[in-house]
Amino acid sequence: MGVKRAKFQVLLEATMPSVLTEISFLTNEREAALLSTDEYLDQISDALLQSILEYQQALSLPPRVSADGN
């Protein structure tokens, strides 16, 4: 659904860098079923981590966490 920009209260009051993501919709039966599986949750967490690491690299900051969690 693309990137949206708005003044979300949950982000405005954060005291650390933050991002708000919409992963799936529970009203979608297929997505709701996928959310109940460990495999799908692992795919989501891997994709989020990879995105954060790529963004961090784009900012030329040294990564504080690696893809293997160390």
N, CA, C and O atoms as a printed pandas DataFrame, in Angstrom:
     atom_number atom_name residue_name chain_id  residue_number  x_coord  y_coord  z_coord
0              1         N          MET        A               1    0.817   -1.193    0.000
1              2        CA          MET        A               1    0.000    0.000    0.000
2              3         C          MET        A               1    0.864    1.262    0.000
3              4         O          MET        A               1    0.345    2.378   -0.011
4              5         N          GLY        A               2    2.173    1.077    0.012
5              6        CA          GLY        A               2    3.066    2.213   -0.110
6              7         C          GLY        A               2    3.403    2.883    1.203
7              8         O          GLY        A               2    2.900    2.518    2.266
8              9         N          VAL        A               3    4.269    3.874    1.099
9             10        CA          VAL        A               3    4.708    4.641    2.263
10            11         C          VAL        A               3    3.737    5.787    2.492
11            12         O          VAL        A               3    3.411    6.534    1.570
12            13         N          LYS        A               4    3.289    5.914    3.704
13            14        CA          LYS        A               4    2.393    7.010    4.086
14            15         C          LYS        A               4    3.128    7.907    5.075
15            16         O          LYS        A               4    3.897    7.427    5.908
16            17         N          ARG        A               5    2.891    9.181    4.980
17            18        CA          ARG        A               5    3.486   10.119    5.924
18            19         C          ARG        A               5    2.358   10.842    6.643
19            20         O          ARG        A               5    1.434   11.371    6.025
20            21         N          ALA        A               6    2.461   10.850    7.960
21            22        CA          ALA        A               6    1.469   11.533    8.779
22            23         C          ALA        A               6    2.042   11.707   10.173
23            24         O          ALA        A               6    3.069   11.116   10.507
24            25         N          LYS        A               7    1.397   12.496   10.965
25            26        CA          LYS        A               7    1.843   12.728   12.343
26            27         C          LYS        A               7    1.151   11.745   13.276
27            28         O          LYS        A               7    0.252   12.111   14.034
28            29         N          PHE        A               8    1.588   10.484   13.206
29            30        CA          PHE        A               8    1.021    9.456   14.062
30            31         C          PHE        A               8    1.470    9.687   15.496
31            32         O          PHE        A               8    2.666    9.812   15.758
32            33         N          GLN        A               9    0.536    9.745   16.413
33            34        CA          GLN        A               9    0.840   10.026   17.807
34            35         C          GLN        A               9    1.836    9.023   18.383
35            36         O          GLN        A               9    2.727    9.406   19.141
36            37         N          VAL        A              10    1.699    7.763   18.037
37            38        CA          VAL        A              10    2.587    6.729   18.557
38            39         C          VAL        A              10    4.041    6.998   18.157
39            40         O          VAL        A              10    4.957    6.611   18.883
40            41         N          LEU        A              11    4.261    7.642   17.034
41            42        CA          LEU        A              11    5.614    7.978   16.605
42            43         C          LEU        A              11    6.080    9.311   17.172
43            44         O          LEU        A              11    7.258    9.475   17.491
44            45         N          LEU        A              12    5.173   10.252   17.297
45            46        CA          LEU        A              12    5.534   11.570   17.812
46            47         C          LEU        A              12    6.008   11.522   19.251
47            48         O          LEU        A              12    6.892   12.287   19.636
48            49         N          GLU        A              13    5.440   10.640   20.049
49            50        CA          GLU        A              13    5.787   10.565   21.461
50            51         C          GLU        A              13    6.899    9.571   21.762
51            52         O          GLU        A              13    7.274    9.398   22.922
52            53         N          ALA        A              14    7.429    8.918   20.743
53            54        CA          ALA        A              14    8.511    7.960   20.951
54            55         C          ALA        A              14    9.771    8.694   21.386
55            56         O          ALA        A              14   10.077    9.771   20.876
56            57         N          THR        A              15   10.489    8.114   22.319
57            58        CA          THR        A              15   11.730    8.723   22.811
58            59         C          THR        A              15   12.964    8.124   22.153
59            60         O          THR        A              15   14.090    8.394   22.569
60            61         N          MET        A              16   12.747    7.302   21.114
61            62        CA          MET        A              16   13.848    6.689   20.382
62            63         C          MET        A              16   13.449    6.619   18.908
63            64         O          MET        A              16   12.272    6.778   18.585
64            65         N          PRO        A              17   14.406    6.383   18.013
65            66        CA          PRO        A              17   14.018    6.222   16.604
66            67         C          PRO        A              17   12.965    5.120   16.480
67            68         O          PRO        A              17   13.062    4.085   17.138
68            69         N          SER        A              18   11.971    5.346   15.641
69            70        CA          SER        A              18   10.880    4.376   15.543
70            71         C          SER        A              18   10.272    4.369   14.150
71            72         O          SER        A              18   10.438    5.302   13.364
72            73         N          VAL        A              19    9.571    3.297   13.880
73            74        CA          VAL        A              19    8.864    3.138   12.619
74            75         C          VAL        A              19    7.562    2.404   12.912
75            76         O          VAL        A              19    7.511    1.550   13.797
76            77         N          LEU        A              20    6.533    2.732   12.185
77            78        CA          LEU        A              20    5.239    2.079   12.329
78            79         C          LEU        A              20    4.992    1.277   11.056
79            80         O          LEU        A              20    5.046    1.826    9.955
80            81         N          THR        A              21    4.724   -0.004   11.201
81            82        CA          THR        A              21    4.494   -0.842   10.027
82            83         C          THR        A              21    3.139   -1.528   10.108
83            84         O          THR        A              21    2.659   -1.860   11.192
84            85         N          GLU        A              22    2.539   -1.732    8.963
85            86        CA          GLU        A              22    1.350   -2.570    8.848
86            87         C          GLU        A              22    1.807   -3.812    8.101
87            88         O          GLU        A              22    2.221   -3.732    6.944
88            89         N          ILE        A              23    1.732   -4.939    8.753
89            90        CA          ILE        A              23    2.277   -6.174    8.193
90            91         C          ILE        A              23    1.233   -6.941    7.401
91            92         O          ILE        A              23    1.477   -7.332    6.259
92            93         N          SER        A              24    0.097   -7.151    7.991
93            94        CA          SER        A              24   -0.980   -7.923    7.385
94            95         C          SER        A              24   -2.304   -7.412    7.925
95            96         O          SER        A              24   -2.348   -6.616    8.863
96            97         N          PHE        A              25   -3.370   -7.879    7.321
97            98        CA          PHE        A              25   -4.702   -7.473    7.761
98            99         C          PHE        A              25   -5.452   -8.689    8.287
99           100         O          PHE        A              25   -5.618   -9.674    7.567
100          101         N          LEU        A              26   -5.900   -8.633    9.520
101          102        CA          LEU        A              26   -6.634   -9.743   10.109
102          103         C          LEU        A              26   -7.972   -9.966    9.428
103          104         O          LEU        A              26   -8.546  -11.051    9.527
104          105         N          THR        A              27   -8.474   -8.955    8.739
105          106        CA          THR        A              27   -9.736   -9.108    8.016
106          107         C          THR        A              27   -9.573   -9.910    6.733
107          108         O          THR        A              27  -10.562  -10.316    6.124
108          109         N          ASN        A              28   -8.338  -10.138    6.321
109          110        CA          ASN        A              28   -8.038  -10.968    5.161
110          111         C          ASN        A              28   -7.788  -12.384    5.680
111          112         O          ASN        A              28   -6.814  -12.620    6.395
112          113         N          GLU        A              29   -8.655  -13.317    5.324
113          114        CA          GLU        A              29   -8.571  -14.676    5.866
114          115         C          GLU        A              29   -7.224  -15.335    5.603
115          116         O          GLU        A              29   -6.683  -16.005    6.482
116          117         N          ARG        A              30   -6.684  -15.155    4.420
117          118        CA          ARG        A              30   -5.392  -15.766    4.084
118          119         C          ARG        A              30   -4.281  -15.186    4.951
119          120         O          ARG        A              30   -3.458  -15.925    5.492
120          121         N          GLU        A              31   -4.259  -13.863    5.081
121          122        CA          GLU        A              31   -3.231  -13.229    5.894
122          123         C          GLU        A              31   -3.394  -13.587    7.369
123          124         O          GLU        A              31   -2.403  -13.809    8.065
124          125         N          ALA        A              32   -4.616  -13.642    7.842
125          126        CA          ALA        A              32   -4.860  -14.023    9.236
126          127         C          ALA        A              32   -4.326  -15.426    9.510
127          128         O          ALA        A              32   -3.733  -15.670   10.561
128          129         N          ALA        A              33   -4.531  -16.343    8.576
129          130        CA          ALA        A              33   -4.028  -17.709    8.746
130          131         C          ALA        A              33   -2.502  -17.725    8.739
131          132         O          ALA        A              33   -1.883  -18.430    9.537
132          133         N          LEU        A              34   -1.902  -16.958    7.849
133          134        CA          LEU        A              34   -0.438  -16.895    7.797
134          135         C          LEU        A              34    0.148  -16.359    9.096
135          136         O          LEU        A              34    1.197  -16.824    9.542
136          137         N          LEU        A              35   -0.520  -15.388    9.705
137          138        CA          LEU        A              35   -0.017  -14.793   10.943
138          139         C          LEU        A              35    0.021  -15.780   12.098
139          140         O          LEU        A              35    0.658  -15.511   13.116
140          141         N          SER        A              36   -0.635  -16.892   11.960
141          142        CA          SER        A              36   -0.620  -17.895   13.024
142          143         C          SER        A              36    0.509  -18.910   12.852
143          144         O          SER        A              36    0.616  -19.857   13.632
144          145         N          THR        A              37    1.355  -18.719   11.833
145          146        CA          THR        A              37    2.448  -19.663   11.597
146          147         C          THR        A              37    3.796  -19.041   11.959
147          148         O          THR        A              37    4.044  -17.866   11.691
148          149         N          ASP        A              38    4.653  -19.845   12.567
149          150        CA          ASP        A              38    5.990  -19.375   12.922
150          151         C          ASP        A              38    6.799  -19.009   11.687
151          152         O          ASP        A              38    7.579  -18.057   11.714
152          153         N          GLU        A              39    6.620  -19.758   10.606
153          154        CA          GLU        A              39    7.375  -19.494    9.376
154          155         C          GLU        A              39    7.092  -18.076    8.847
155          156         O          GLU        A              39    8.017  -17.352    8.480
156          157         N          TYR        A              40    5.830  -17.694    8.814
157          158        CA          TYR        A              40    5.458  -16.363    8.326
158          159         C          TYR        A              40    5.973  -15.277    9.265
159          160         O          TYR        A              40    6.464  -14.241    8.815
160          161         N          LEU        A              41    5.859  -15.515   10.560
161          162        CA          LEU        A              41    6.363  -14.532   11.528
162          163         C          LEU        A              41    7.874  -14.374   11.403
163          164         O          LEU        A              41    8.395  -13.267   11.543
164          165         N          ASP        A              42    8.581  -15.471   11.142
165          166        CA          ASP        A              42   10.025  -15.389   10.909
166          167         C          ASP        A              42   10.333  -14.594    9.649
167          168         O          ASP        A              42   11.276  -13.803    9.631
168          169         N          GLN        A              43    9.548  -14.796    8.595
169          170        CA          GLN        A              43    9.746  -14.039    7.348
170          171         C          GLN        A              43    9.546  -12.551    7.598
171          172         O          GLN        A              43   10.301  -11.725    7.084
172          173         N          ILE        A              44    8.538  -12.209    8.379
173          174        CA          ILE        A              44    8.271  -10.807    8.696
174          175         C          ILE        A              44    9.437  -10.207    9.473
175          176         O          ILE        A              44    9.934   -9.136    9.125
176          177         N          SER        A              45    9.872  -10.897   10.525
177          178        CA          SER        A              45   10.958  -10.351   11.339
178          179         C          SER        A              45   12.257  -10.245   10.543
179          180         O          SER        A              45   13.000   -9.277   10.704
180          181         N          ASP        A              46   12.537  -11.222    9.693
181          182        CA          ASP        A              46   13.735  -11.150    8.843
182          183         C          ASP        A              46   13.666   -9.963    7.888
183          184         O          ASP        A              46   14.655   -9.254    7.705
184          185         N          ALA        A              47   12.512   -9.746    7.285
185          186        CA          ALA        A              47   12.350   -8.624    6.349
186          187         C          ALA        A              47   12.486   -7.285    7.064
187          188         O          ALA        A              47   13.102   -6.359    6.536
188          189         N          LEU        A              48   11.916   -7.179    8.258
189          190        CA          LEU        A              48   12.042   -5.932    9.020
190          191         C          LEU        A              48   13.492   -5.673    9.408
191          192         O          LEU        A              48   13.978   -4.550    9.278
192          193         N          LEU        A              49   14.184   -6.702    9.884
193          194        CA          LEU        A              49   15.588   -6.542   10.247
194          195         C          LEU        A              49   16.411   -6.135    9.034
195          196         O          LEU        A              49   17.225   -5.215    9.121
196          197         N          GLN        A              50   16.212   -6.800    7.915
197          198        CA          GLN        A              50   16.966   -6.472    6.701
198          199         C          GLN        A              50   16.713   -5.025    6.277
199          200         O          GLN        A              50   17.642   -4.328    5.870
200          201         N          SER        A              51   15.478   -4.577    6.371
201          202        CA          SER        A              51   15.143   -3.202    6.008
202          203         C          SER        A              51   15.836   -2.200    6.910
203          204         O          SER        A              51   16.342   -1.181    6.441
204          205         N          ILE        A              52   15.862   -2.487    8.201
205          206        CA          ILE        A              52   16.532   -1.592    9.151
206          207         C          ILE        A              52   18.019   -1.543    8.875
207          208         O          ILE        A              52   18.612   -0.464    8.875
208          209         N          LEU        A              53   18.635   -2.697    8.637
209          210        CA          LEU        A              53   20.070   -2.732    8.348
210          211         C          LEU        A              53   20.404   -1.988    7.057
211          212         O          LEU        A              53   21.413   -1.285    6.993
212          213         N          GLU        A              54   19.573   -2.133    6.035
213          214        CA          GLU        A              54   19.805   -1.414    4.778
214          215         C          GLU        A              54   19.654    0.086    4.966
215          216         O          GLU        A              54   20.430    0.860    4.405
216          217         N          TYR        A              55   18.670    0.504    5.744
217          218        CA          TYR        A              55   18.485    1.931    6.021
218          219         C          TYR        A              55   19.679    2.467    6.800
219          220         O          TYR        A              55   20.192    3.548    6.508
220          221         N          GLN        A              56   20.110    1.705    7.787
221          222        CA          GLN        A              56   21.251    2.115    8.587
222          223         C          GLN        A              56   22.496    2.253    7.721
223          224         O          GLN        A              56   23.264    3.203    7.877
224          225         N          GLN        A              57   22.694    1.319    6.819
225          226        CA          GLN        A              57   23.841    1.378    5.919
226          227         C          GLN        A              57   23.731    2.599    4.999
227          228         O          GLN        A              57   24.739    3.243    4.709
228          229         N          ALA        A              58   22.538    2.917    4.546
229          230        CA          ALA        A              58   22.339    4.080    3.678
230          231         C          ALA        A              58   22.693    5.372    4.401
231          232         O          ALA        A              58   23.091    6.350    3.768
232          233         N          LEU        A              59   22.553    5.380    5.704
233          234        CA          LEU        A              59   22.912    6.552    6.499
234          235         C          LEU        A              59   24.401    6.578    6.835
235          236         O          LEU        A              59   24.885    7.522    7.460
236          237         N          SER        A              60   25.125    5.535    6.417
237          238        CA          SER        A              60   26.554    5.378    6.684
238          239         C          SER        A              60   26.848    5.286    8.177
239          240         O          SER        A              60   27.883    5.761    8.646
240          241         N          LEU        A              61   25.937    4.675    8.911
241          242        CA          LEU        A              61   26.155    4.438   10.328
242          243         C          LEU        A              61   26.613    3.007   10.526
243          244         O          LEU        A              61   26.139    2.113    9.825
244          245         N          PRO        A              62   27.525    2.761   11.465
245          246        CA          PRO        A              62   27.912    1.363   11.709
246          247         C          PRO        A              62   26.745    0.597   12.320
247          248         O          PRO        A              62   26.114    1.088   13.256
248          249         N          PRO        A              63   26.445   -0.599   11.809
249          250        CA          PRO        A              63   25.311   -1.358   12.353
250          251         C          PRO        A              63   25.564   -1.772   13.797
251          252         O          PRO        A              63   26.676   -2.153   14.161
252          253         N          ARG        A              64   24.515   -1.691   14.613
253          254        CA          ARG        A              64   24.618   -2.104   16.021
254          255         C          ARG        A              64   24.147   -3.532   16.213
255          256         O          ARG        A              64   24.409   -4.140   17.251
256          257         N          VAL        A              65   23.460   -4.068   15.232
257          258        CA          VAL        A              65   22.983   -5.445   15.314
258          259         C          VAL        A              65   23.217   -6.088   13.956
259          260         O          VAL        A              65   23.042   -5.448   12.919
260          261         N          SER        A              66   23.605   -7.329   13.965
261          262        CA          SER        A              66   23.825   -8.030   12.707
262          263         C          SER        A              66   22.641   -8.927   12.382
263          264         O          SER        A              66   21.767   -9.148   13.220
264          265         N          ALA        A              67   22.620   -9.427   11.193
265          266        CA          ALA        A              67   21.514  -10.284   10.762
266          267         C          ALA        A              67   21.439  -11.570   11.584
267          268         O          ALA        A              67   20.375  -12.181   11.685
268          269         N          ASP        A              68   22.574  -11.986   12.174
269          270        CA          ASP        A              68   22.551  -13.208   12.984
270          271         C          ASP        A              68   22.272  -12.914   14.463
271          272         O          ASP        A              68   22.323  -13.820   15.295
272          273         N          GLY        A              69   21.976  -11.646   14.791
273          274        CA          GLY        A              69   21.594  -11.276   16.150
274          275         C          GLY        A              69   22.746  -10.937   17.070
275          276         O          GLY        A              69   22.518  -10.688   18.254
276          277         N          ASN        A              70   23.992  -10.915   16.571
277          278        CA          ASN        A              70   25.144  -10.582   17.411
278          279         C          ASN        A              70   25.567   -9.147   17.230
279          280         O          ASN        A              70   26.523   -8.700   17.863
